[in-house]
Amino acid sequence: MALMQEYGFTVRPDREGDFQEWLRGNEEQLRSAVPASIRYVGTYGVAFSSEKDAGSHRLFLEFDSYGSIDAFSAAMKDSGSEFARLMREYYAFVADDPAPSSLSLYRSFTDMFV
């Protein structure tokens, strides 16, 4: 079973360029640092969308199973891990509430009970 998480967020307006530069320098390290059951798909800017309150950026993660979500949480709690360090730096660019944001979890339709 594959699950895809889409996290929509807004970068602080004064940090857009810094975030882009940070991603260029750290995206491969982030891809390598994720727990084994998770794949960092990428971070994307929204070119256009009908969603008005979902944020202007998207982080996509693929999880092998629902248990991978627990692995993500555990890795984020491990203050000594490279993954947690990179994600803390990543989230430092995200605008505080009430900035537009969203969170969706998708499951392959072929795996769903209908």
BELFENKA-V78542 format. One record per residue. N is the residue number from 1. RES is the residue in one small letter. PSI is psi as a letter, one per 40 degrees, with the letter a starting at -180 (NA if undefined). Layout:
N RES PSI
N RES PSI
This chain:
1 m h
2 a h
3 l i
4 m h
5 q h
6 e h
7 y h
8 g h
9 f i
10 t h
11 v i
12 r h
13 p d
14 d e
15 r e
16 e d
17 g d
18 d d
19 f d
20 q d
21 e d
22 w d
23 l d
24 r d
25 g e
26 n e
27 e d
28 e d
29 q d
30 l d
31 r d
32 s d
33 a e
34 v i
35 p i
36 a d
37 s e
38 i i
39 r h
40 y h
41 v d
42 g i
43 t h
44 y i
45 g i
46 v h
47 a d
48 f i
49 s i
50 s e
51 e h
52 k d
53 d f
54 a e
55 g i
56 s e
57 h i
58 r h
59 l h
60 f h
61 l i
62 e h
63 f h
64 d d
65 s i
66 y d
67 g d
68 s d
69 i d
70 d d
71 a d
72 f d
73 s d
74 a d
75 a d
76 m d
77 k e
78 d g
79 s e
80 g e
81 s i
82 e d
83 f d
84 a d
85 r d
86 l d
87 m d
88 r d
89 e d
90 y d
91 y e
92 a e
93 f e
94 v h
95 a i
96 d i
97 d i
98 p f
99 a i
100 p h
101 s i
102 s i
103 l h
104 s i
105 l h
106 y i
107 r h
108 s h
109 f d
110 t e
111 d e
112 m i
113 f h
114 v NA
